[in-house]
Amino acid sequence: MSFIVDGVFYKKINPGDLWNIERPPGIVTGGGGQTYINLAIDDTQLVEFLKYGHTTPKPADHKGRNTIEIVASTLGNPTQTSTITFDPRSGRNDYTIANQHRNRHPAWTSTAGFPSVPAGCRSADDVKGTGITTDLVIVIIRTLDGKYTAGYFNVPSLPSDWKAGIGLENIFSGNTGIRYFNSEVPKAIPMIISEALKSWEYNPNVLLYGPPGTGKTFAMQWLWENIDKPVMDILELDNSNLSNPFKYVGDPLKFFKGNLRKEWLTFHQNFSYEDFIIGKLPVPSPSGGFSLKPKAGILLDVALSVNKDSGAFDKAIIFIDELNRGNVSKIFGQLITFLDSDKRGWDKHGDENPMKIPVPLPELQVRGDKTEEVTMIDGSSQEIPFPHYFPSSIYILASMNSVDRAVAPLDSALARRFEKINCGPDYEYLEELFAIDKVQLETTTSANWNSKDVAYKLLVRVNGYVSRNLGEDFELGQSYITKVSMATSEIEGFNLLANNWEKMILPQLVEKFGNRQDILADFLKINEAIAEATLSPFYPYRYKIVDGVETDSVLKKSLKELGTEELATVLRYLADERH
């Protein structure tokens, strides 16, 4: 499986390093028998590279730095994972990779082919004399999704089958350092779009499917705005390939660079076949009155504009937001057949498709080898060659909220023609955005959670409840809480979260559980809050009292009535699954 490479840490292993971690049992010379690998690299750079790891304070370090642990898979054997510990050196500005004598990461052991100290060596000088470490370098590769892979290389220079000129040469420079592969470019491609581009390689129709707020429309907007602009060159990691794990992809949008047409649509109940394929336009008649003239809808107009022989464009992308909000069967009509690439006139290489099927256009009169004139979207008119074949170079990127499935189910014939990409809540994105340490978060009490911690935990709890009671399709996406990252103080952060909770999240829960007030009350922990003496005086959720009798309905008061400390306490309480 491939992942996008974010950066590579590399460390030249010298004879002293190998002696420290590989010397035979019972032999201790110089350095007090140290079992770590020194890292002569600025600690600020290293800490940034290890930001997805777990940190714990280092009491003996007078500079207040942390010990950092990462979990890394093994290059060539990705199912094998282990922890790597980075320890700050007291009184110095660098770190070590700790505990590397007999318990080091499996990527750096003889089982993985890592060199051993030759028999007869009694010191680092003896190791140096063998030349065994001349070309030896260990690496830790970080991907954009915050995962780490450890490995090593033992060759003198960049292998001939690796991509030259993009910075991989640094690994073999004989130094220690970090090389990033996307930090100097302004636009990193969203993971959703990266998946869509891969899907387009074998299916021209892609559907982004998932709960609201998961970034579907944002991803489409990103592609709309950036498809004709320079984008970062991508380096992918194949962590199962030991000899050449780096695959250079280049600009992932290069296929669409050039003469591209793009159209944005939002389907709705009044959007019709006439809008999308072909309709009739009333035009004044010379003898008075009106006549009806064929008018191309957007899809037909696009198809004619990328016609292989006479089109003005080479390729086209149609963006369709809220796909299932329209009557999709009626909108696509008979052209649903031509969503299949094997029914189109040519393949993606421009070669004629022997299985092509002519597009039926019963609305048009045919005169020999052409149809009557059709009015195009720009007001011009043209005849359509007959028979007409649908071009291969039309791509569709559509979105659909999974929560809407029951409201407007997607036609099965249409659904099976789309490659579906499930877009769930992106917790990893939130962990990076909010600088969340999941392990540390689970070991601290909610009273110590900051506003970002609370926002993250609240969304996790909301979605856990929704998923158990209604299913994953009804969960909420990360965009419901991302504004908390913009806060410049904790007071502002809790107020932003409270505003989003009251205006966006709670109304969704009320709507979803409207007929099950018991579930809503259970989520709001009303009974527990009433029993909590320090919380009950200001807790804003109660059971409604009608004619002096408590009902099952939930009474909701505004959090705005609370002071800052009380508001933070309520939000922490709601977010904490342990209460």
VOGU-3710 file (C-alpha; in Angstrom, 3 decimals, decimal comma):
1> msfivdgvfy> 0,000/0,000/0,000  1,276/3,490/-0,850  1,206/6,647/1,259  2,271/10,213/0,527  5,724/10,939/1,961  5,909/14,047/4,138  9,527/13,847/5,285  12,503/11,549/5,858  14,845/11,569/8,863  18,225/10,029/8,061
11> kkinpgdlwn> 21,206/9,222/10,293  24,635/7,997/9,147  25,630/5,062/11,378  29,300/5,397/12,286  31,521/2,658/13,793  30,862/3,942/17,323  27,085/3,765/16,823  27,250/0,188/15,560  29,603/-0,852/18,359  27,302/0,654/21,006
21> ierppgivtg> 24,238/-1,218/19,791  25,835/-4,435/18,500  28,834/-5,202/20,715  28,955/-8,763/22,053  27,609/-9,399/25,568  30,054/-8,771/28,400  32,282/-6,341/26,511  32,137/-2,786/27,850  34,665/-0,250/26,664  34,529/3,531/26,718
31> gggqtyinla> 31,348/5,523/27,142  30,156/3,453/30,082  28,536/0,832/27,887  26,065/3,240/26,308  23,303/1,655/24,259  21,936/4,675/22,416  22,533/6,298/19,034  23,635/9,927/19,199  21,692/12,304/16,962  23,719/15,346/16,028
41> iddtqlvefl> 20,757/17,381/14,848  19,026/20,487/16,152  16,437/19,333/18,678  13,804/21,804/17,448  13,879/20,219/13,983  13,732/16,721/15,422  10,801/17,512/17,757  8,854/18,934/14,822  9,481/15,757/12,819  8,300/13,633/15,755
51> kyghttpkpa> 5,165/15,711/16,411  2,813/12,752/15,934  4,534/10,842/18,736  3,700/10,569/22,437  5,529/12,967/24,734  6,366/12,676/28,446  8,412/15,166/30,501  12,062/14,343/31,085  12,568/15,305/34,770  16,366/15,217/34,633
61> dhkgrntiei> 16,522/17,513/31,613  17,028/21,027/32,893  15,779/22,527/29,639  12,281/21,165/30,217  12,264/18,985/27,115  10,263/15,811/26,583  10,991/12,202/25,853  9,186/11,334/22,627  7,967/7,880/21,575  6,755/6,991/18,110
71> vastlgnptq> 5,323/3,747/16,795  6,954/2,833/13,491  6,325/0,009/11,070  9,205/-1,900/9,482  10,242/-1,120/5,926  9,794/-4,299/3,919  7,600/-5,854/6,612  4,943/-3,197/7,380  2,847/-5,399/9,668  5,764/-5,502/12,126
81> tstitfdprs> 5,675/-2,416/14,353  7,553/-1,283/17,434  8,214/1,795/19,556  11,237/4,058/19,049  12,196/6,292/21,991  13,943/9,639/21,536  15,538/10,970/24,698  16,902/14,518/25,231  20,495/14,592/26,427  20,742/16,578/29,650
91> grndytianq> 22,836/19,694/29,326  22,992/19,410/25,532  20,856/20,481/22,577  20,511/17,103/20,922  18,660/13,831/21,364  19,488/10,143/21,311  17,611/7,115/20,057  17,494/5,280/23,364  17,676/1,582/24,324  19,168/0,310/21,088
101> hrnrhpawts> 21,416/-2,489/22,315  19,227/-5,594/22,369  15,699/-4,127/22,244  15,908/-1,854/19,251  13,400/-1,502/16,451  13,145/-4,674/14,306  14,003/-2,677/11,162  17,540/-2,287/12,547  18,252/-5,898/13,503  20,033/-8,758/11,798
111> tagfpsvpag> 16,665/-10,361/11,089  16,003/-7,471/8,701  19,524/-7,757/7,269  21,041/-4,993/9,388  24,827/-5,480/9,747  26,240/-7,112/12,888  29,600/-6,441/14,509  32,074/-8,854/12,848  33,527/-11,600/14,988  36,739/-10,619/16,728
121> crsaddvkgt> 35,949/-6,912/17,076  36,721/-5,579/20,552  36,148/-1,845/20,028  34,691/0,821/17,761  38,104/1,148/16,137  37,983/-2,527/15,221  34,552/-1,942/13,605  35,952/1,013/11,709  38,727/-1,147/10,343  36,210/-3,535/8,785
131> gittdlvivi> 34,542/-0,788/6,738  31,159/-2,315/7,509  29,546/1,049/8,308  30,927/2,963/5,319  27,552/3,223/3,581  25,153/2,397/6,428  22,315/4,850/7,141  19,090/4,438/9,119  15,913/6,256/8,086  12,532/7,075/9,560
141> irtldgkyta> 9,907/8,043/6,991  6,892/10,163/7,966  3,774/10,219/5,797  1,169/12,949/5,502  -1,253/11,002/7,672  1,227/11,089/10,581  2,496/7,502/10,345  6,148/6,466/10,690  8,181/3,708/8,991  11,720/2,730/10,016
151> gyfnvpslps> 14,337/1,206/7,753  17,942/1,374/6,627  20,013/1,524/3,444  23,510/0,223/2,901  24,545/1,549/-0,510  27,086/4,272/-1,380  24,811/6,616/-3,314  21,340/7,127/-4,718  20,301/3,870/-6,429  19,878/4,149/-10,192
161> dwkagiglen> 16,195/3,239/-10,081  15,365/6,028/-7,590  14,134/9,437/-8,727  17,042/11,880/-8,854  16,915/15,625/-8,240  14,120/15,755/-5,654  16,195/15,528/-2,470  16,536/11,790/-1,908  20,274/12,235/-2,486  20,486/13,792/0,997
171> ifsgntgiry> 19,947/10,377/2,578  23,309/9,205/1,219  25,258/12,373/2,032  26,963/10,867/5,080  25,229/13,289/7,445  22,256/13,402/9,791  19,248/15,458/8,786  15,587/15,719/7,802  14,352/16,237/4,286  10,759/17,361/3,713
181> fnsevpkaip> 8,999/16,876/0,429  6,054/19,267/0,682  7,001/22,040/3,114  8,137/24,475/0,430  5,014/24,318/-1,722  1,827/26,219/-0,933  -0,766/23,649/-1,899  -0,793/20,113/-0,542  -3,484/17,989/-2,138  -6,325/16,844/0,174
191> miisealksw> -6,350/13,107/0,832  -9,924/12,841/-0,495  -8,843/14,299/-3,834  -5,798/12,040/-3,929  -8,159/9,059/-3,611  -10,466/10,485/-6,280  -7,596/10,885/-8,750  -6,605/7,248/-8,252  -10,208/6,164/-8,748  -10,403/8,166/-11,969
201> eynpnvllyg> -7,654/5,995/-13,423  -10,197/3,205/-13,925  -13,602/4,850/-13,420  -14,444/8,339/-14,752  -17,226/8,774/-12,176  -16,432/9,292/-8,487  -18,868/9,884/-5,625  -17,761/11,381/-2,304  -20,115/9,864/0,235  -20,353/10,486/3,953
211> ppgtgktfam> -21,859/12,464/6,835  -22,188/16,258/6,655  -19,164/18,295/7,630  -16,562/15,724/6,533  -14,967/17,916/3,854  -16,625/16,581/0,703  -17,636/19,934/-0,750  -14,408/21,520/0,495  -12,395/18,891/-1,390  -14,400/19,532/-4,554
221> qwlwenidkp> -13,875/23,280/-4,184  -10,146/22,717/-3,702  -9,928/20,762/-6,952  -12,087/23,334/-8,776  -9,769/26,143/-7,705  -6,417/24,375/-8,067  -6,699/21,927/-10,932  -5,066/24,340/-13,372  -2,455/25,638/-10,884  0,949/24,246/-9,880
231> vmdileldns> 0,614/21,658/-7,109  3,247/19,857/-5,060  5,066/16,968/-6,666  4,108/13,841/-4,764  6,462/11,180/-3,460  4,702/8,007/-2,363  5,939/5,374/0,073  5,534/1,705/-0,712  6,464/0,364/2,719  6,545/-3,231/1,485
241> nlsnpfkyvg> 9,316/-2,474/-1,029  12,657/-2,699/0,761  14,934/-1,847/-2,172  13,004/1,100/-3,629  10,236/2,308/-1,312  9,881/5,742/-2,943  7,626/6,199/-5,939  7,775/9,604/-7,609  4,321/10,630/-8,793  4,997/14,245/-9,758
251> dplkffkgnl> 2,134/16,700/-10,094  -0,926/14,510/-9,434  -3,039/16,857/-11,538  -0,764/16,779/-14,578  -3,245/14,649/-16,542  -5,757/17,512/-16,394  -3,351/20,344/-17,159  -3,962/22,091/-20,464  -7,195/22,660/-22,322  -9,691/21,652/-19,619
261> rkewltfhqn> -13,348/22,563/-19,228  -14,978/22,444/-15,823  -18,601/22,896/-14,790  -20,130/23,107/-11,303  -23,699/21,956/-10,652  -25,820/21,537/-7,544  -28,700/19,142/-8,065  -32,088/20,071/-6,633  -35,699/19,047/-7,087  -36,327/21,405/-9,993
271> fsyedfiigk> -33,209/20,406/-11,923  -34,333/18,389/-14,926  -33,358/16,306/-17,944  -33,889/19,414/-20,048  -31,313/21,291/-17,955  -28,800/18,451/-18,073  -29,200/16,722/-21,458  -31,477/18,435/-23,974  -34,642/20,517/-23,929  -36,684/22,839/-26,125
281> lpvpspsggf> -36,191/26,577/-26,318  -39,062/28,793/-27,510  -37,909/31,159/-30,280  -39,926/33,764/-32,195  -41,278/32,578/-35,555  -40,984/34,870/-38,628  -44,703/34,390/-39,267  -45,588/35,262/-35,730  -45,845/33,234/-32,577  -43,126/30,887/-31,330
291> slkpkagill> -41,506/27,630/-32,337  -39,486/25,208/-30,229  -35,805/24,800/-30,968  -33,554/22,161/-29,355  -31,273/23,517/-26,642  -28,358/21,530/-25,236  -28,228/20,894/-21,523  -24,944/21,090/-19,629  -23,844/17,470/-20,117  -24,563/17,437/-23,856
301> dvalsvnkds> -22,915/20,840/-24,246  -19,809/19,560/-22,446  -19,793/16,355/-24,508  -19,847/18,302/-27,763  -17,112/20,647/-26,547  -14,686/17,746/-25,938  -15,571/15,862/-29,117  -12,416/14,098/-30,335  -12,432/15,642/-33,805  -14,051/19,062/-33,427
311> gafdkaiifi> -14,216/19,915/-29,721  -12,678/23,067/-28,254  -11,452/21,218/-25,134  -9,364/18,120/-24,502  -10,998/17,065/-21,239  -13,803/18,125/-18,922  -14,734/17,671/-15,279  -18,316/18,083/-14,109  -18,632/18,756/-10,383  -22,038/17,785/-8,970
321> delnrgnvsk> -22,791/18,779/-5,385  -25,769/17,162/-3,594  -26,105/14,484/-6,269  -29,141/12,781/-4,796  -31,090/15,995/-4,128  -32,401/15,820/-7,686  -34,332/13,080/-9,437  -31,165/11,502/-10,788  -32,885/8,850/-12,918  -34,868/11,504/-14,727
331> ifgqlitfld> -31,966/13,963/-14,953  -29,582/11,487/-16,614  -32,220/9,721/-18,673  -30,826/7,378/-21,311  -27,361/8,894/-20,985  -26,853/6,964/-17,770  -25,553/4,160/-20,026  -22,671/6,352/-21,172  -21,313/6,855/-17,712  -19,711/3,464/-18,369
341> sdkrgwdkhg> -16,396/4,080/-20,094  -16,717/0,908/-22,184  -19,800/2,332/-23,917  -18,075/5,539/-25,006  -16,565/6,308/-28,406  -12,892/6,186/-27,444  -10,771/5,006/-24,578  -8,693/7,350/-22,392  -5,737/6,962/-24,771  -7,772/8,264/-27,706
351> denpmkipvp> -8,123/4,886/-29,412  -11,471/3,961/-30,904  -13,594/1,684/-28,767  -14,850/-1,314/-30,797  -17,727/-1,719/-28,307  -18,946/1,883/-28,624  -22,681/2,602/-28,673  -24,219/5,637/-30,407  -25,953/8,158/-28,170  -29,732/8,119/-28,724
361> lpelqvrgdk> -31,090/11,628/-29,304  -34,796/11,060/-30,025  -35,533/14,765/-29,420  -33,632/15,738/-32,589  -34,485/15,446/-36,274  -31,756/13,736/-38,321  -30,836/15,005/-41,770  -28,378/12,637/-43,393  -25,245/12,422/-41,291  -26,169/15,332/-39,011
371> teevtmidgs> -28,975/16,423/-36,759  -30,853/19,647/-36,871  -29,150/22,643/-35,288  -28,999/22,731/-31,516  -28,599/25,899/-29,458  -25,583/25,674/-27,179  -25,219/27,229/-23,729  -23,203/30,155/-25,112  -26,003/30,968/-27,580  -24,305/29,554/-30,679
381> sqeipfphyf> -25,864/26,831/-32,798  -24,372/23,660/-34,225  -25,371/20,437/-35,895  -24,436/17,189/-34,177  -22,718/14,452/-36,240  -24,926/11,391/-36,540  -24,380/8,857/-35,180  -22,864/10,613/-32,163  -20,610/8,906/-29,642  -20,026/9,989/-26,074
391> pssiyilasm> -16,402/11,068/-25,469  -14,135/9,275/-23,019  -12,569/12,413/-21,570  -15,503/13,548/-19,383  -15,024/13,005/-15,667  -17,590/13,456/-12,911  -16,879/14,254/-9,265  -20,058/14,213/-7,190  -20,885/14,470/-3,504  -23,706/13,116/-1,392
401> nsvdravapl> -24,473/13,284/2,312  -25,027/9,798/3,680  -27,614/11,168/6,105  -29,760/12,090/3,089  -29,885/8,539/1,802  -33,285/7,838/3,318  -34,627/11,187/2,080  -33,592/10,772/-1,540  -32,163/7,305/-2,219  -29,691/7,113/-5,087
411> dsalarrfek> -30,882/5,118/-8,077  -29,098/1,744/-7,985  -28,300/1,829/-11,716  -26,588/5,169/-11,209  -24,936/4,220/-7,919  -23,146/1,189/-9,374  -21,602/3,371/-12,077  -19,800/5,516/-9,489  -16,683/4,658/-7,564  -17,688/5,535/-3,996
421> incgpdyeyl> -15,220/7,132/-1,588  -16,440/7,034/1,995  -15,656/10,285/3,786  -16,014/9,813/7,536  -15,083/12,199/10,351  -11,372/12,932/10,023  -10,064/12,579/13,564  -6,439/12,409/12,413  -6,843/15,826/10,814  -8,262/17,171/14,075
431> eelfaidkvq> -5,430/15,627/16,070  -2,965/17,542/13,915  -5,006/20,753/13,823  -5,529/20,789/17,596  -2,118/19,248/18,484  -3,911/16,397/20,265  -1,892/13,670/21,976  -4,457/10,864/22,183  -2,529/8,759/24,695  -1,948/11,698/27,000
441> letttsanwn> -5,537/12,856/26,613  -6,850/9,508/27,812  -4,680/9,600/30,927  -5,676/13,090/32,104  -8,883/14,069/33,875  -11,397/16,176/31,983  -10,782/19,051/34,418  -7,389/19,487/32,752  -8,668/19,425/29,168  -8,281/22,624/27,183
451> skdvaykllv> -10,905/23,859/24,719  -9,390/21,932/21,792  -9,258/18,725/23,830  -12,905/19,189/24,782  -13,969/19,908/21,191  -12,220/16,755/19,976  -13,613/14,548/22,743  -17,112/15,992/22,345  -17,215/15,114/18,641  -15,912/11,613/19,377
461> rvngyvsrnl> -18,625/11,106/22,003  -21,380/12,549/19,787  -20,439/10,259/16,906  -20,115/7,229/19,160  -23,657/7,811/20,382  -25,052/8,507/16,916  -23,307/5,502/15,390  -24,573/3,095/18,060  -28,164/4,290/17,813  -28,577/5,295/14,169
471> gedfelgqsy> -25,544/4,090/12,223  -22,349/5,667/10,878  -24,198/7,454/8,052  -25,658/9,864/10,600  -22,409/10,953/12,247  -21,116/14,542/12,168  -17,948/15,695/10,434  -14,931/17,570/11,734  -15,992/20,938/10,284  -18,492/21,332/13,135
481> itkvsmatse> -15,638/22,086/15,543  -12,641/23,252/13,478  -13,259/26,942/14,276  -12,061/26,259/17,818  -8,542/26,151/16,344  -8,831/29,870/15,570  -9,197/30,854/19,236  -6,426/33,005/20,686  -7,323/32,204/24,304  -9,008/29,449/26,270
491> iegfnllann> -11,974/31,714/27,043  -12,481/32,361/23,348  -12,006/28,662/22,581  -14,721/27,525/24,986  -17,058/30,258/23,757  -16,546/29,226/20,131  -17,230/25,616/21,047  -20,333/26,580/23,035  -21,641/28,554/20,067  -21,086/25,630/17,682
501> wekmilpqlv> -22,612/23,215/20,172  -25,807/25,237/20,583  -26,257/26,353/16,962  -25,003/23,333/15,027  -24,363/20,161/17,011  -27,185/20,026/19,568  -29,883/20,915/16,992  -28,629/17,987/14,900  -28,946/15,662/17,878  -32,424/16,959/18,671
511> ekfgnrqdil> -33,440/16,321/15,054  -31,878/12,860/14,939  -33,308/11,726/18,278  -36,502/13,774/18,091  -38,740/10,772/18,663  -36,429/9,278/21,290  -36,111/11,848/24,039  -34,768/9,120/26,308  -31,675/8,758/24,091  -31,146/12,520/24,013
521> adflkineai> -31,502/12,733/27,792  -29,090/9,856/28,200  -26,513/11,596/26,010  -26,932/14,844/27,935  -26,448/12,864/31,174  -29,329/14,642/32,862  -29,807/12,127/35,671  -26,099/12,065/36,490  -25,868/15,862/36,410  -28,768/16,230/38,823
531> aeatlspfyp> -26,965/13,918/41,241  -23,711/15,902/40,906  -23,939/18,475/43,669  -21,264/20,782/42,240  -22,796/20,683/38,775  -26,570/20,546/39,216  -27,096/24,191/40,328  -26,153/25,518/36,890  -26,478/22,505/34,566  -28,578/23,764/31,622
541> yrykivdgve> -30,418/20,541/30,752  -33,429/19,276/32,699  -36,630/17,339/32,203  -39,577/19,577/31,369  -42,147/20,120/34,098  -45,759/20,262/32,900  -48,450/21,095/35,490  -45,966/20,295/38,226  -45,141/16,835/36,803  -41,765/15,851/35,357
551> tdsvlkkslk> -42,036/14,636/31,750  -39,703/12,651/29,501  -39,030/15,680/27,290  -35,755/17,564/27,559  -35,632/21,222/28,568  -32,670/23,065/27,063  -31,360/26,378/28,381  -28,717/28,490/26,700  -25,071/28,125/27,690  -24,751/31,868/27,196
561> elgteelatv> -26,369/32,316/30,572  -23,373/30,676/32,247  -20,111/32,221/33,363  -16,867/31,184/31,710  -15,890/28,614/34,340  -19,365/27,120/34,476  -19,541/26,945/30,671  -16,186/25,151/30,489  -17,293/22,734/33,222  -20,493/21,841/31,341
571> lryladerh> -18,669/21,284/28,045  -16,019/19,136/29,730  -18,773/17,112/31,384  -20,579/16,566/28,072  -17,360/15,530/26,344  -16,212/13,070/29,007  -17,270/9,497/28,262  -16,023/8,338/31,644  -18,834/10,013/33,605
//
